[in-house]
Amino acid sequence: MPPVLLLIGSLVLVFFATLIAFAARYKRCPSDKILVVYGKVSGAGRPGLAAKCYHGGGTFVIPIIQDYQYLDLTPIPIEIKLEGALSLQNIRVNTPSTFTVGVSTEPGVMENAAERLLGLDLAEIQDLARDIIFGQMRVVIATMRIEEINSEREKLLENISTGVEVELKKIGLRLINVNVQDITDESGYIQALGQEAAARAINEAKIKVADQTRAGEIGKALAERDQRVEVAAAMATAVEGENTAGIKVAQSNAARREKEAEATRLAVAAELVKEAEAKQEAYVAEETAERQRAKREEATQYANIVVPAEIERRRIETIAEADAEKIRRLKKGEADGIRAMMEAEAAGLLAILEKKAAGFDALVKAAGNRAELASLLLVTEQLPKLVEEQVKAISNLKIDKVTVWEGGKTADGKTQTAGFLSGLVGALPPLHELTKNVGIQLPEYLGKMTADGQPQAMPPATTAGEGGPKKKG
């Protein structure tokens, strides 16, 4: 073979060998990895840089003076079982959480990963990140109150993300996700806060139900009032004779409903005030769990005892007012009946007195307008009754035994027995004395009384020609 062909063949062979060698040193970077070229890496962008990182694309790795390695971008889950971390209130809390980290692709941070993580496997990177996260979690929790940790999860996550990611970037990692699980504490404070929130929500729901029920009752009462007023107005127009009664009933019902509406309004206002006070107390009481528990118990007792007692008291007052009104109307009816009866009796007595007066007037006229003769006639009419009463004075005397020692006749010719009987009869008040006591003088033909109070005997009756004056001539 000619030497020229050998030379050409050698040159071609060297060229292809060189080309293959250069092709073998050109490294492409997959999307799930970072290509780290280390060695002589001039032009890396900052002085003293030990490696140059590529995410995507490719680069030529100079043989002998350069070499390469890949950093895996696979997300690394890290379980953090943080227990007994002190909060701002010196209460130890347990904050189990899950973090997901990975090698950062941010320029400047990739170089940190190349410097500190190159050559480590995923387990070693995971342990390193776990230690950093543990420390930063304790720092974040120490700056927050229990209430913030429990209720403001977004703030907690933001603080954790800010604090942890700053430290992770120093070793070339980035925080992908944070998932904080159930937060507990050794003293049970967080559990008490949860119970408090549940009780507050239940109480607010009960208050809303009571408000809706009350609104329904008020609407019903107003509708019934309007219905009764309209019915009363229609009845008043249709039946003119019942106008007065219908108006009184309508006015009474309207007044009662106004009082009920006013009472309901006051009750609504009072409940709203109490609700506002309860909410304010609940907000203030969030600072101390024990104080909040006592106030919650107080609100529950108020809703269960005081409110029903107040409603029962108003119901009893309404019933009592209705009963009192009923009693007043009954008593008024009885009084009207008694007055009517007494007026009738007075009218009858007036008629009797008028008839007696008319009879007395006729009697005086019959006696020749001489009142003394008229009164004499009236007394004469009553003489039988007077004598009867006089006889009754001794008729009821009980004399078991009368012993008489008869001694003969007295000077006036009477025996002692006759004198006893005469004296007994004489002890009775004479008829003239009885009439005298009432201001009436009996006529002479009924006898007279002597000066010593003894009855005077009547003179014997004479005829016209006997004992009378004689006529002359």
Helices and strands as residue ranges (DSSP letters): H 3-24, E 26-28, E 33-39, E 51-54, E 58-60, E 66-72, E 76-86, E 92-103, H 109-116, H 122-142, H 146-151, H 153-169, E 173-180, E 184-185, H 189-238, G 240-242, H 243-285, H 289-301, I 302-306, H 307-366, H 371-395, H 416-426, H 431-437, G 444-446, E 448-449, E 455-456
